[in-house]
Amino acid sequence: MTMSPPSLLGPAALPHDDLTAVVAASLGRRLELDDWWVEPVDYDPGTPSTGALLHVRGTGRDQGAGEPLPWSVFVKVLHSPRHWEHLHLVPPDARQRFVDSFPWRVEAEALASDLPGRLPPGIRTPRVFRIDELGDDRVALWLEDVVVADTGWDLPRYARAARVLGRWAARRSGALLPAELRAISGIGLRLWATGRLQGAFADLRDDRLWAHPLVAATADPALRGDLLVLAARVPAMLDRLDTLLQAVGHGDASPQNLLVSAADPDTFVAIDISWQCPQAVGFDLGQLLVGLAHAGELPASALPEVHAVLLPAFVEGLREEGCQVAEADAAYGFEASLLLRSGFTAIPFQRLGEPEGPELAAELAQRVALTRFIADLGLALPR
């Protein structure tokens, strides 16, 4: 038996017998392990709680004989934002409060809770094989490695996702929430506003950033002023969001986190669950709308037609669960939350110190267009 060094796993590495048990759980049969190796997964380090994403793959044999059988599991390491490489983006005076209050364990807690069994038809969580406390404010999740279908996101898929997210939100909303969750309604966006957004507002006031050639060449003359106007409205938006029906949904429901399984393409596999505190109904639609655009996989010019299908499908999902919410309220929860979560932070000002080139110029142009779209939605919100 040959094994690859588990150095990429670090403290998450398992003894041979424990790894064998994980593989058995993933396959539904026990194998004697042959070779195995670890492959890192590229990811955007913008999420403060993600420490590592890894595939652990290998082969094994029944009773040590026969043809080798392939296996694969997925490992995600969560960590406190004190380990986050972008912690410097949070202003120094808010940094410790951000570290202390950020719910970095939320995905592990959600997967270990009764949530997977309470989801509506059409969506599920990945199978969990083990959750390990690693110390030093780190946790490792050993999960099903979902084989993703080779298919894109068309408008019907967006609508199906919005509908099932509406059903999910309805099942965990209002009086259906336990008292301890109702007591922290809205806290997620308020922590975001007092932490990460303060750094973003500092960028809005920095003349040097807006004078950079890559920004000046793509941002329309009104964009900065519009964002400053919207920044001044943030406290009022937060207050209004608190008056709406509060729900706990996925928390980061971008298409990248709603996997389309090759084995069952009609059922989404929800990964990277976060923000498990109540937020205004409609919150999940924001990341569903802009997730692919933020990753550079959908042009900002395509966002209006995606936007048009999401809200009606989401409200339909709410009502299928008996949750009667005015469409105008769901629209405000959707668009105000989107503005607060993504509108002020989409332009990657932190990259302006890098050498200029076509890749960076293209990303800046896409992110500026995305910001313009979100800002226009924000300016149209009722006051």
Phi, psi and omega in degrees: 000129178244135179234141174287146177302132184273030187299326180294335178283335180056227182292351178278352182301143183250149169299159185305314183295323179290319177296320177300320179294322177297315179298319179298319179294324182289325184266341187076019178202153182264133178237156166270122189286138171260237178288151169208157185208167182238132179239121176290149178251128176293141178207159177282120183283022181286345179273118187297339187263355183268118180262327180194148172232126188219141164264132171247117187230157178182196177226161178205171183222147172291122178054026177074010183228171178087184180289143178293139179251130179283150174216159180203136173228163184245135179240129175237129177255122175263148177212162175297147177296353174293342176265359188288133182290343180254020181301334180296343178288341176276129181306144184306322183287345179251357191295310183294322177298320178297313180298316184292329188258346184291127184277071188289341181271004194298322181294317178299317181294321180294317181290333179274353183269192177275003182305312183306327180276355182254003183282151180285166175303145178099356178207145178211170173260160175293154176294141181252124181264326174190156175231122185242130171280122185261352187081170180055036179058050176222145179224139177250131176252124174258114193231163170305133175268097187287127174278117188269137178293146178275075183213153182262183180257105173263178183298318177300325179292319176301316181295320178297319179296316180297320181295315181289329175292327174296319178294320178299311181299319181298323181289345181228062185220159172050232183290347178284347179277143175294156185302324183293332175281319179301330182291342181245025179304136176078358187292331183300307180291329178292321175295320177299318182292325181272351180249267186301323183292334178295323174294322178294320179294327175297323176297322179299329183269359185268105182301325184296321180295317183284341176273351180303137185305321182290329177280312182299330182284342186242333183276131176290156187301336184270348190299311183300315179297321178296320179294323177294321175300314181292325177300322179292338181270355185303313180302318179293323178296316179300318179296318181291321178301324180294340181277347183275167175304131181260139183216156175244110179251221180290311179102334179207059194274052173287159176304328179297337182257007174239083187290142175259105186288136176296329182284333183209076187293350178271357179240123177283145173253113186275118176242171176054042177298135182210185176047052181274045169240151183298135174229167182301141179305136185103350183307316186294339183291335182299308181289329175300319182291310192256359186304311181288327177293320179298328180274001180078016183256359178216126180292146179301334180294341180273352186294322181303318182287329174292315179306321186294333183267345190285309187299311179301321180292320179297314180297323176300317178297318176304312186289332174298332178266009179080017181261107183266106180234135176298136181301326179296324178291316178296324178295318179294316178300320178297303192279324177292319178296320177300314179300312183294321184282323191231340189291329184263352187240003186287327181283122185278071181301333182295346181267357186291345176278354180280160176301136180288143179192175184297326180294314180293319179298319180294319179295317179299317181297317179295315183290325176295318178296321176298316179297319178300316180298312181294319179299321179296320175298318180295320180293334180274356180294142176295146181246000000 
